[in-house]
Amino acid sequence: MSKTSGVEYSRVAEIRGPLLVVDGVERAAFDELVEIEDNEGNRRLARVLETGFGKAVVQVFEGTSGLSVSGTRARFLGKTMQLAVSDQLLGRVFDGLGRPLDGLPEPVGKDFLDINGAPINPERREYPADLIQTGISVIDGMLTLIRGQKLPIFSGAGMPHNMLAAQIARQATVVGEGEEFAVVFAAIGASHGEASFFQRSLQESGAIRRSILYLNLADDPAIERIITPRVALTAAEFLAFQLDMHVLVILIDMTSYAEALREISAAREEVPGRKGFPGYLYTDLATNYERAGRIKGKKGSITQMPILTMPSDDVTHPIPDLTGYITEGQIFLGRELFRKGIYPPVYVLSSLSRLMGPALGKAIKEGKARPDHHQVGNQLYNAYARAVELRALAEIVGKSGLTGADLKYLTFGDEFELKFLKQGYEENRTFEDTLRIAWDVLSILPETELTNIKEEFIQKYYVKRV
């Protein structure tokens, strides 16, 4: 513990946005927790952002509204922000700082963990493996989610990413018996309607029993958004590495998080980078994303699905751009499919799961996945890419200018979207269901066109049409 524990200062030099500058500070540590007390004795928490030359810049979690330079006192606590963790967190709803929102008392803490986490030694990391079944065909069949993976969803304003996030949280499960599975769901900068939807979705389905829900609302101080994903990931690390559970962490919306980071950076008068975001945006995002993974000798795992809305649907915007560098693939929601009324509108030609191949290879060897799974996924991708090309060609030359095989591909493209891609919000498909539907739509094509699949699987699963 720092020597500054319990030291109180009453010389506040300046209040600027969410920041408070304290004068006469002799010793303070970066990220140290500070208790701010106003004239009326009300208290709020803060943390140290900068220190030096007798000053400390303090970031106030609940915002600086109502504070004045005179009469405000800052007490440096000599410790970083910690989260009380135990198995009592499961089934609970908290705000962005980890305070109960469900009317129940504070959970009894078995341990207190630093919300910034402990870096995982790269040598101790284990390669992500084993499958997670989301119940959504396009993800399970073509973009298979792997335990320990970071697989973001890139979306846009008005798209159904909230529904998709809630459906994954409700349906996701690990393949295998006796595996403990949990979901940590963090909503960052959510509207009241969105927060109610997430809470109601988990409660009505009963999935809340194995979930922890953290809700940072849009009218909460922006500064809280910086803390919310760290609190959620700290709870996930406890469940995974101390209780041996497989944990899926859903963070929505990371764009709100990055914009809060930009707001604080501007208040600190830092030199801005691309589109006004701080130059350390990549590093900061990585401190959250890299907390996913598996550790050698530990049974549990943390899998992350960060969801972000791309401003103006621009995939080159700094937030999706940098996220793509850090994570292992992406699920891309397409606006054209959304306009067609297809849910989920996943545009597979822009989507990728980099760990799907190696993990499926291992799962097939161990008998945990069907041997045709990976080949079917590749064939669906190739056939749909061909169908999209032919749609563009047909608009130019007309369908009469296409061959018989080409017309089959156009039919396949329509059926792929309507039967495989499209599914109900309440519809939960197993891997077997997904592969059955995949073979049904692939069987529209002649057997000779299935060049990505071994003959033995074609003989076994191809549906002969009369």
Secondary structure, DSSP 8 states (H G I E B T S, - for coil): --TTTTEEE--EEEEETTEEEEES-----TTEEEEEE-TTS-EEEEEEEEEETTEEEEEETT-STT--SSS-EEEEEEEE-EEEE-GGGTTEEEETTS-B-SS------SEEEETT-----GGGEE---SEEE-S-HHHHHHS-EETT-B--EEE-TTSTHHHHHHHHHHH-EESSTT--EEEEEEEEEE-HHHHHHHHHHHHHHTGGGGEEEEEEETTS-TTHHHHHHHHHHHHHHHHHHTS--EEEEEEE-HHHHHHHHHHHHHHTT--B-GGG-BTTHHHHHHHHHTT-EEETT-S-EEEEEEEEE-GGG-TTSHHHHHHHHHSSEEEEB-HHHHHTT-SS-B-GGG-EETTHHHHHHHHHHTTSS-TTHHHHHHHHHHHHHHHHHHHHHHHHH-GGGS-HHHHHHHHHHHHIIIIII---TT----HHHHHHHHHHHHTTS-GGG-TTS-HHHHHHH-----
